[in-house]
Amino acid sequence: MKSLIKIMFLSFVLAITFIACDDNDDMVSDDITGTYIGSLKSEVGNKSITNESNNTATSVVRKIGDQIEVHCFNENFDETVILDTYHYNDSIMVCLTGNDFYNMYGHMMGQGHMMGQNHMNQSNSQWMHHLDDEHDEEDEHFGGFNMRNRSFSYTFRMDKGDFHFEGTKN
């Protein structure tokens, strides 16, 4: 009889624990792949040149090895970029790769990291580690994912001006 009471009590405690821990507001998925629907605004200098009646755009994000491919398009825009991803609190930040990284920052990825050293520690996120090792303080970054509201924003830097996408996961 005592063991039946203990089993019932433990079952009750486990059930309460599962119910208390199943708070979807606190759950954040780091799956960024998928389709994001939003708006695309273009700027030349600081002047917006977007036709507000026709700025709906789609970004399709897919995983390619350790990187992601972002294909952003609408009837007047079609661009694809490969990006590295870095966790930072409830966000996933992105950075250019390969020649795009070199063209933007003037050096190849990895040149800021001293061989054999590991600067990553418990208080250093992937993003902060990336910034410390690969960038100068004034270097610009162009977007990322907000995992709480399932959104993505990114500015495509182009010769003809900047195009800024903002959307939410479909």
RANORMO-V62843 format. One record per pair of residues at least 24 apart in sequence whose ideal C-beta (glycine too) atoms are under 7 Angstrom apart, sorted by the first residue. I is the first residue (numbers start at 0). GAP is how many residues later the second one is. D is the distance in whole Angstrom. If there is no record, write none. Layout:
# RANORMO-V62843
I,GAP,D ; I,GAP,D
This chain:
# RANORMO-V62843
27,62,6 ; 27,119,4 ; 27,120,6 ; 28,118,7 ; 29,62,6 ; 29,117,6 ; 31,29,6 ; 31,36,7 ; 31,60,6 ; 31,113,5 ; 32,28,5 ; 32,29,6 ; 32,30,5 ; 33,27,6 ; 33,135,5 ; 33,136,7 ; 34,25,5 ; 34,135,4 ; 35,25,7 ; 35,116,5 ; 35,131,4 ; 35,132,6 ; 35,133,6 ; 35,134,7 ; 36,130,5 ; 36,131,7 ; 36,133,5 ; 37,127,6 ; 37,128,5 ; 37,129,2 ; 37,130,6 ; 38,127,6 ; 39,32,7 ; 39,34,6 ; 39,37,6 ; 39,123,6 ; 39,125,5 ; 40,123,5 ; 41,119,6 ; 41,120,7 ; 41,121,5 ; 42,118,6 ; 42,119,5 ; 43,117,4 ; 56,108,6 ; 58,93,6 ; 58,106,6 ; 58,108,6 ; 60,91,7 ; 66,30,6 ; 69,84,6 ; 71,84,7 ; 71,93,5 ; 76,86,6 ; 78,77,5 ; 80,75,7 ; 85,40,4 ; 85,41,4 ; 85,44,5 ; 86,38,6 ; 86,39,5 ; 86,40,7 ; 87,37,5 ; 87,38,7 ; 87,39,3 ; 89,57,5 ; 89,58,5 ; 90,53,5 ; 90,54,6 ; 90,55,6 ; 90,56,6 ; 91,52,6 ; 91,53,4 ; 91,55,6 ; 92,34,5 ; 92,48,7 ; 92,51,4 ; 93,49,6 ; 93,50,5 ; 93,60,7 ; 94,35,7 ; 94,46,6 ; 104,30,7 ; 104,34,6 ; 108,25,6
